[in-house]
Amino acid sequence: MLKATVIIPTFNRLKWIGECLDSVLGQTYPNVEVIVVDDCSTDGTVEWLAEQERFSSLIVHRQEKNGGASVARNTAIEMAKGDLVVFIDSDDLLRPDHIEKAVIAFERDPDLGLFCCDSTMIDADGNTILDGKTWHQSLAEAKGFDIKTGYRSLKDVFAYSNCFPGFTLRREVFEELGGFDQSIFPADDYDLALRVAGSRFKVFYLHEALCLRREHDGELSGIQ
């Protein structure tokens, strides 16, 4: 059974991190470890996590200095023990069957390097926005083309990026291609997807909203 490591960078997201973690711990897939990397929060995030018995199984790492979300993710990648690495920001959520469906895709194709999916869009209070349209539905309408489940070529990924919540990769991808580049945030996830698509690995998109992406002030700080 493949082991999945869920990586969650956080900075002053005490308002939402509990909901995020509950969504991760509520996955239908059982073989999961969770790493939270706190980027020097000042809102008591680390102290609060330590007080919550339901989060006692988490690995919580506190950065020595604030470096941004990509740096925090790269730190966690080095700590990860999973065969797969799943990314979710501390203000977003995973649907219960996200990891299970990602694992099925990786088990089916040993050359798969990146699994991505659609996201339901919510506001700061968790209300669905964009009239219920998902991230990819809105993007497809704006760009004037259809989008469906399947493998994505380098040309496809270049034409439009996939929504980041729920990005799942084989850990060996990072060993070959390197991690996230904080200097180009918020295009660091797009850069990673392009590098995977241009490598020996494949990119697969599942047209299901297996995540919830939260839109709010401050989300593009690079420190999440």
C-alpha positions as CSV (number, residue, x, y, z in Angstrom):
1,M,0.0,0.0,0.0
2,L,1.4,3.4,-1.0
3,K,2.0,5.8,1.8
4,A,0.9,9.4,1.3
5,T,2.4,12.4,3.1
6,V,0.2,15.5,3.3
7,I,2.2,18.7,3.5
8,I,0.6,21.8,4.9
9,P,2.5,25.1,5.2
10,T,0.9,27.7,7.4
11,F,1.4,31.3,8.5
12,N,-1.2,33.0,10.8
13,R,-4.0,30.7,9.6
14,L,-5.3,29.8,13.0
15,K,-8.8,30.7,11.8
16,W,-8.9,27.9,9.2
17,I,-6.2,25.4,9.9
18,G,-8.4,23.2,12.2
19,E,-10.9,22.8,9.4
20,C,-8.2,22.0,7.0
21,L,-6.6,19.4,9.2
22,D,-10.0,17.8,10.0
23,S,-10.5,17.3,6.2
24,V,-7.1,15.7,5.9
25,L,-7.6,13.4,8.9
26,G,-11.0,12.4,7.6
27,Q,-9.7,10.8,4.4
28,T,-11.0,7.5,3.3
29,Y,-7.5,6.3,2.5
30,P,-5.8,5.0,5.7
31,N,-2.0,5.2,5.0
32,V,-1.4,8.9,5.5
33,E,1.1,11.0,7.5
34,V,0.6,14.7,8.0
35,I,3.3,17.3,8.2
36,V,2.5,20.9,9.2
37,V,5.3,23.5,8.6
38,D,4.7,26.7,10.6
39,D,6.4,29.7,9.0
40,C,6.9,31.6,12.2
41,S,3.2,32.4,12.9
42,T,2.4,35.0,15.5
43,D,-1.2,34.0,16.1
44,G,-0.4,31.0,18.4
45,T,-0.9,28.4,15.7
46,V,1.8,26.0,17.0
47,E,0.7,26.3,20.6
48,W,-3.0,25.7,19.7
49,L,-2.1,22.6,17.7
50,A,-0.2,21.2,20.6
51,E,-3.3,21.6,22.8
52,Q,-5.6,19.7,20.4
53,E,-5.7,16.0,21.2
54,R,-7.2,15.1,17.8
55,F,-4.1,16.5,16.1
56,S,-1.6,14.6,18.3
57,S,-0.6,12.3,15.4
58,L,0.6,15.3,13.3
59,I,4.3,16.2,12.7
60,V,4.6,19.9,13.4
61,H,7.8,21.7,12.4
62,R,8.4,25.3,13.1
63,Q,10.7,27.2,10.7
64,E,13.6,29.1,12.3
65,K,12.8,32.1,10.1
66,N,9.9,33.2,7.9
67,G,10.7,32.1,4.3
68,G,7.4,31.7,2.5
69,A,5.1,28.9,1.5
70,S,7.4,27.3,-1.1
71,V,10.4,27.2,1.3
72,A,8.1,25.6,3.9
73,R,6.9,23.0,1.4
74,N,10.5,22.1,0.4
75,T,11.3,21.7,4.1
76,A,8.5,19.2,4.5
77,I,9.4,17.3,1.3
78,E,12.8,16.6,2.9
79,M,11.0,15.2,6.0
80,A,8.3,13.2,4.1
81,K,8.4,9.4,4.3
82,G,5.5,8.8,1.9
83,D,5.7,7.4,-1.6
84,L,3.3,10.2,-2.6
85,V,3.3,13.8,-1.5
86,V,0.0,15.7,-1.3
87,F,-0.2,19.5,-1.0
88,I,-2.9,21.6,0.6
89,D,-2.7,25.0,2.1
90,S,-3.9,25.6,5.6
91,D,-6.9,27.6,4.5
92,D,-8.1,25.0,1.9
93,L,-9.7,21.6,2.3
94,L,-9.5,18.1,0.8
95,R,-12.7,16.1,0.0
96,P,-12.8,12.8,1.9
97,D,-11.9,10.7,-1.1
98,H,-9.2,12.9,-2.6
99,I,-6.2,10.8,-1.6
100,E,-7.9,7.5,-2.3
101,K,-8.6,8.6,-5.9
102,A,-5.1,9.9,-6.3
103,V,-3.6,6.7,-5.1
104,I,-5.7,4.7,-7.6
105,A,-4.3,6.8,-10.4
106,F,-0.7,6.3,-9.3
107,E,-1.2,2.5,-8.8
108,R,-2.6,2.3,-12.3
109,D,0.3,4.1,-14.0
110,P,3.9,3.7,-12.7
111,D,5.0,6.6,-14.9
112,L,2.5,9.1,-13.4
113,G,4.3,12.0,-11.7
114,L,1.6,14.5,-10.9
115,F,-2.1,14.1,-10.1
116,C,-4.3,17.2,-10.0
117,C,-8.0,17.8,-9.8
118,D,-10.7,20.5,-9.8
119,S,-11.7,22.7,-6.8
120,T,-14.9,24.1,-5.5
121,M,-14.4,27.8,-4.7
122,I,-15.4,29.1,-1.3
123,D,-15.0,32.5,0.5
124,A,-13.5,33.2,3.9
125,D,-16.5,31.9,5.7
126,G,-16.8,28.7,3.7
127,N,-19.6,29.8,1.4
128,T,-19.5,28.6,-2.2
129,I,-18.8,31.4,-4.7
130,L,-18.7,31.9,-8.5
131,D,-22.4,30.7,-8.7
132,G,-21.2,27.2,-7.8
133,K,-18.8,26.9,-10.8
134,T,-15.6,25.2,-10.0
135,W,-12.1,26.6,-10.6
136,H,-11.6,24.7,-13.9
137,Q,-15.2,25.3,-15.1
138,S,-14.6,29.1,-14.8
139,L,-11.2,28.9,-16.4
140,A,-12.5,26.8,-19.3
141,E,-15.3,29.3,-20.0
142,A,-12.8,32.2,-19.9
143,K,-10.4,30.5,-22.3
144,G,-13.2,29.1,-24.6
145,F,-12.4,25.4,-24.5
146,D,-13.6,22.2,-22.9
147,I,-11.8,20.4,-20.1
148,K,-12.1,16.8,-19.2
149,T,-10.4,14.0,-17.3
150,G,-7.2,12.7,-18.9
151,Y,-3.4,13.0,-19.3
152,R,-2.1,16.5,-20.0
153,S,0.8,17.2,-22.3
154,L,3.4,20.0,-21.8
155,K,1.4,22.0,-24.3
156,D,-1.8,21.5,-22.3
157,V,-0.2,22.5,-19.1
158,F,1.3,25.6,-20.8
159,A,-2.0,26.6,-22.2
160,Y,-3.6,26.7,-18.7
161,S,-2.5,25.8,-15.2
162,N,-4.2,23.4,-12.9
163,C,-5.6,24.5,-9.6
164,F,-3.0,23.9,-6.9
165,P,-5.0,22.4,-4.0
166,G,-4.6,18.7,-4.0
167,F,-1.5,18.5,-6.2
168,T,-0.1,15.0,-5.5
169,L,3.3,13.9,-6.7
170,R,5.6,10.9,-6.4
171,R,8.3,11.8,-4.0
172,E,10.9,10.7,-6.6
173,V,9.8,13.6,-8.8
174,F,11.3,16.1,-6.4
175,E,14.5,14.0,-6.2
176,E,14.9,14.4,-10.0
177,L,13.3,17.8,-10.7
178,G,13.8,19.7,-7.5
179,G,11.2,21.5,-5.4
180,F,9.3,24.7,-5.4
181,D,10.8,28.1,-6.3
182,Q,9.8,30.8,-3.9
183,S,11.3,33.5,-6.0
184,I,8.5,33.1,-8.7
185,F,5.6,32.8,-6.3
186,P,2.6,32.5,-7.0
187,A,3.7,30.8,-10.2
188,D,5.7,28.2,-8.4
189,D,3.1,25.5,-8.7
190,Y,2.7,26.3,-12.4
191,D,6.4,26.0,-12.8
192,L,6.5,22.7,-11.1
193,A,3.7,21.3,-13.3
194,L,5.5,22.4,-16.4
195,R,8.7,20.7,-15.2
196,V,6.9,17.5,-14.6
197,A,5.1,17.6,-18.0
198,G,8.4,18.2,-19.7
199,S,10.1,15.3,-18.0
200,R,9.8,11.5,-18.2
201,F,6.8,11.7,-15.8
202,K,3.2,12.1,-16.8
203,V,0.6,14.6,-15.6
204,F,-3.0,13.4,-15.0
205,Y,-6.0,15.6,-14.4
206,L,-9.2,14.3,-12.8
207,H,-12.2,16.5,-13.6
208,E,-13.7,16.2,-10.1
209,A,-13.8,18.9,-7.4
210,L,-11.9,16.9,-4.8
211,C,-10.7,20.0,-3.0
212,L,-12.1,23.3,-1.8
213,R,-10.1,26.5,-2.5
214,R,-10.7,29.4,-0.2
215,E,-10.5,33.0,-1.6
216,H,-9.7,35.7,0.9
217,D,-7.5,38.8,1.4
218,G,-3.9,37.9,1.9
219,E,-3.9,34.5,0.2
220,L,-1.2,35.6,-2.3
221,S,1.3,36.5,0.3
222,G,3.3,33.4,-0.4
223,I,3.3,32.6,3.3
224,Q,0.4,30.3,4.0
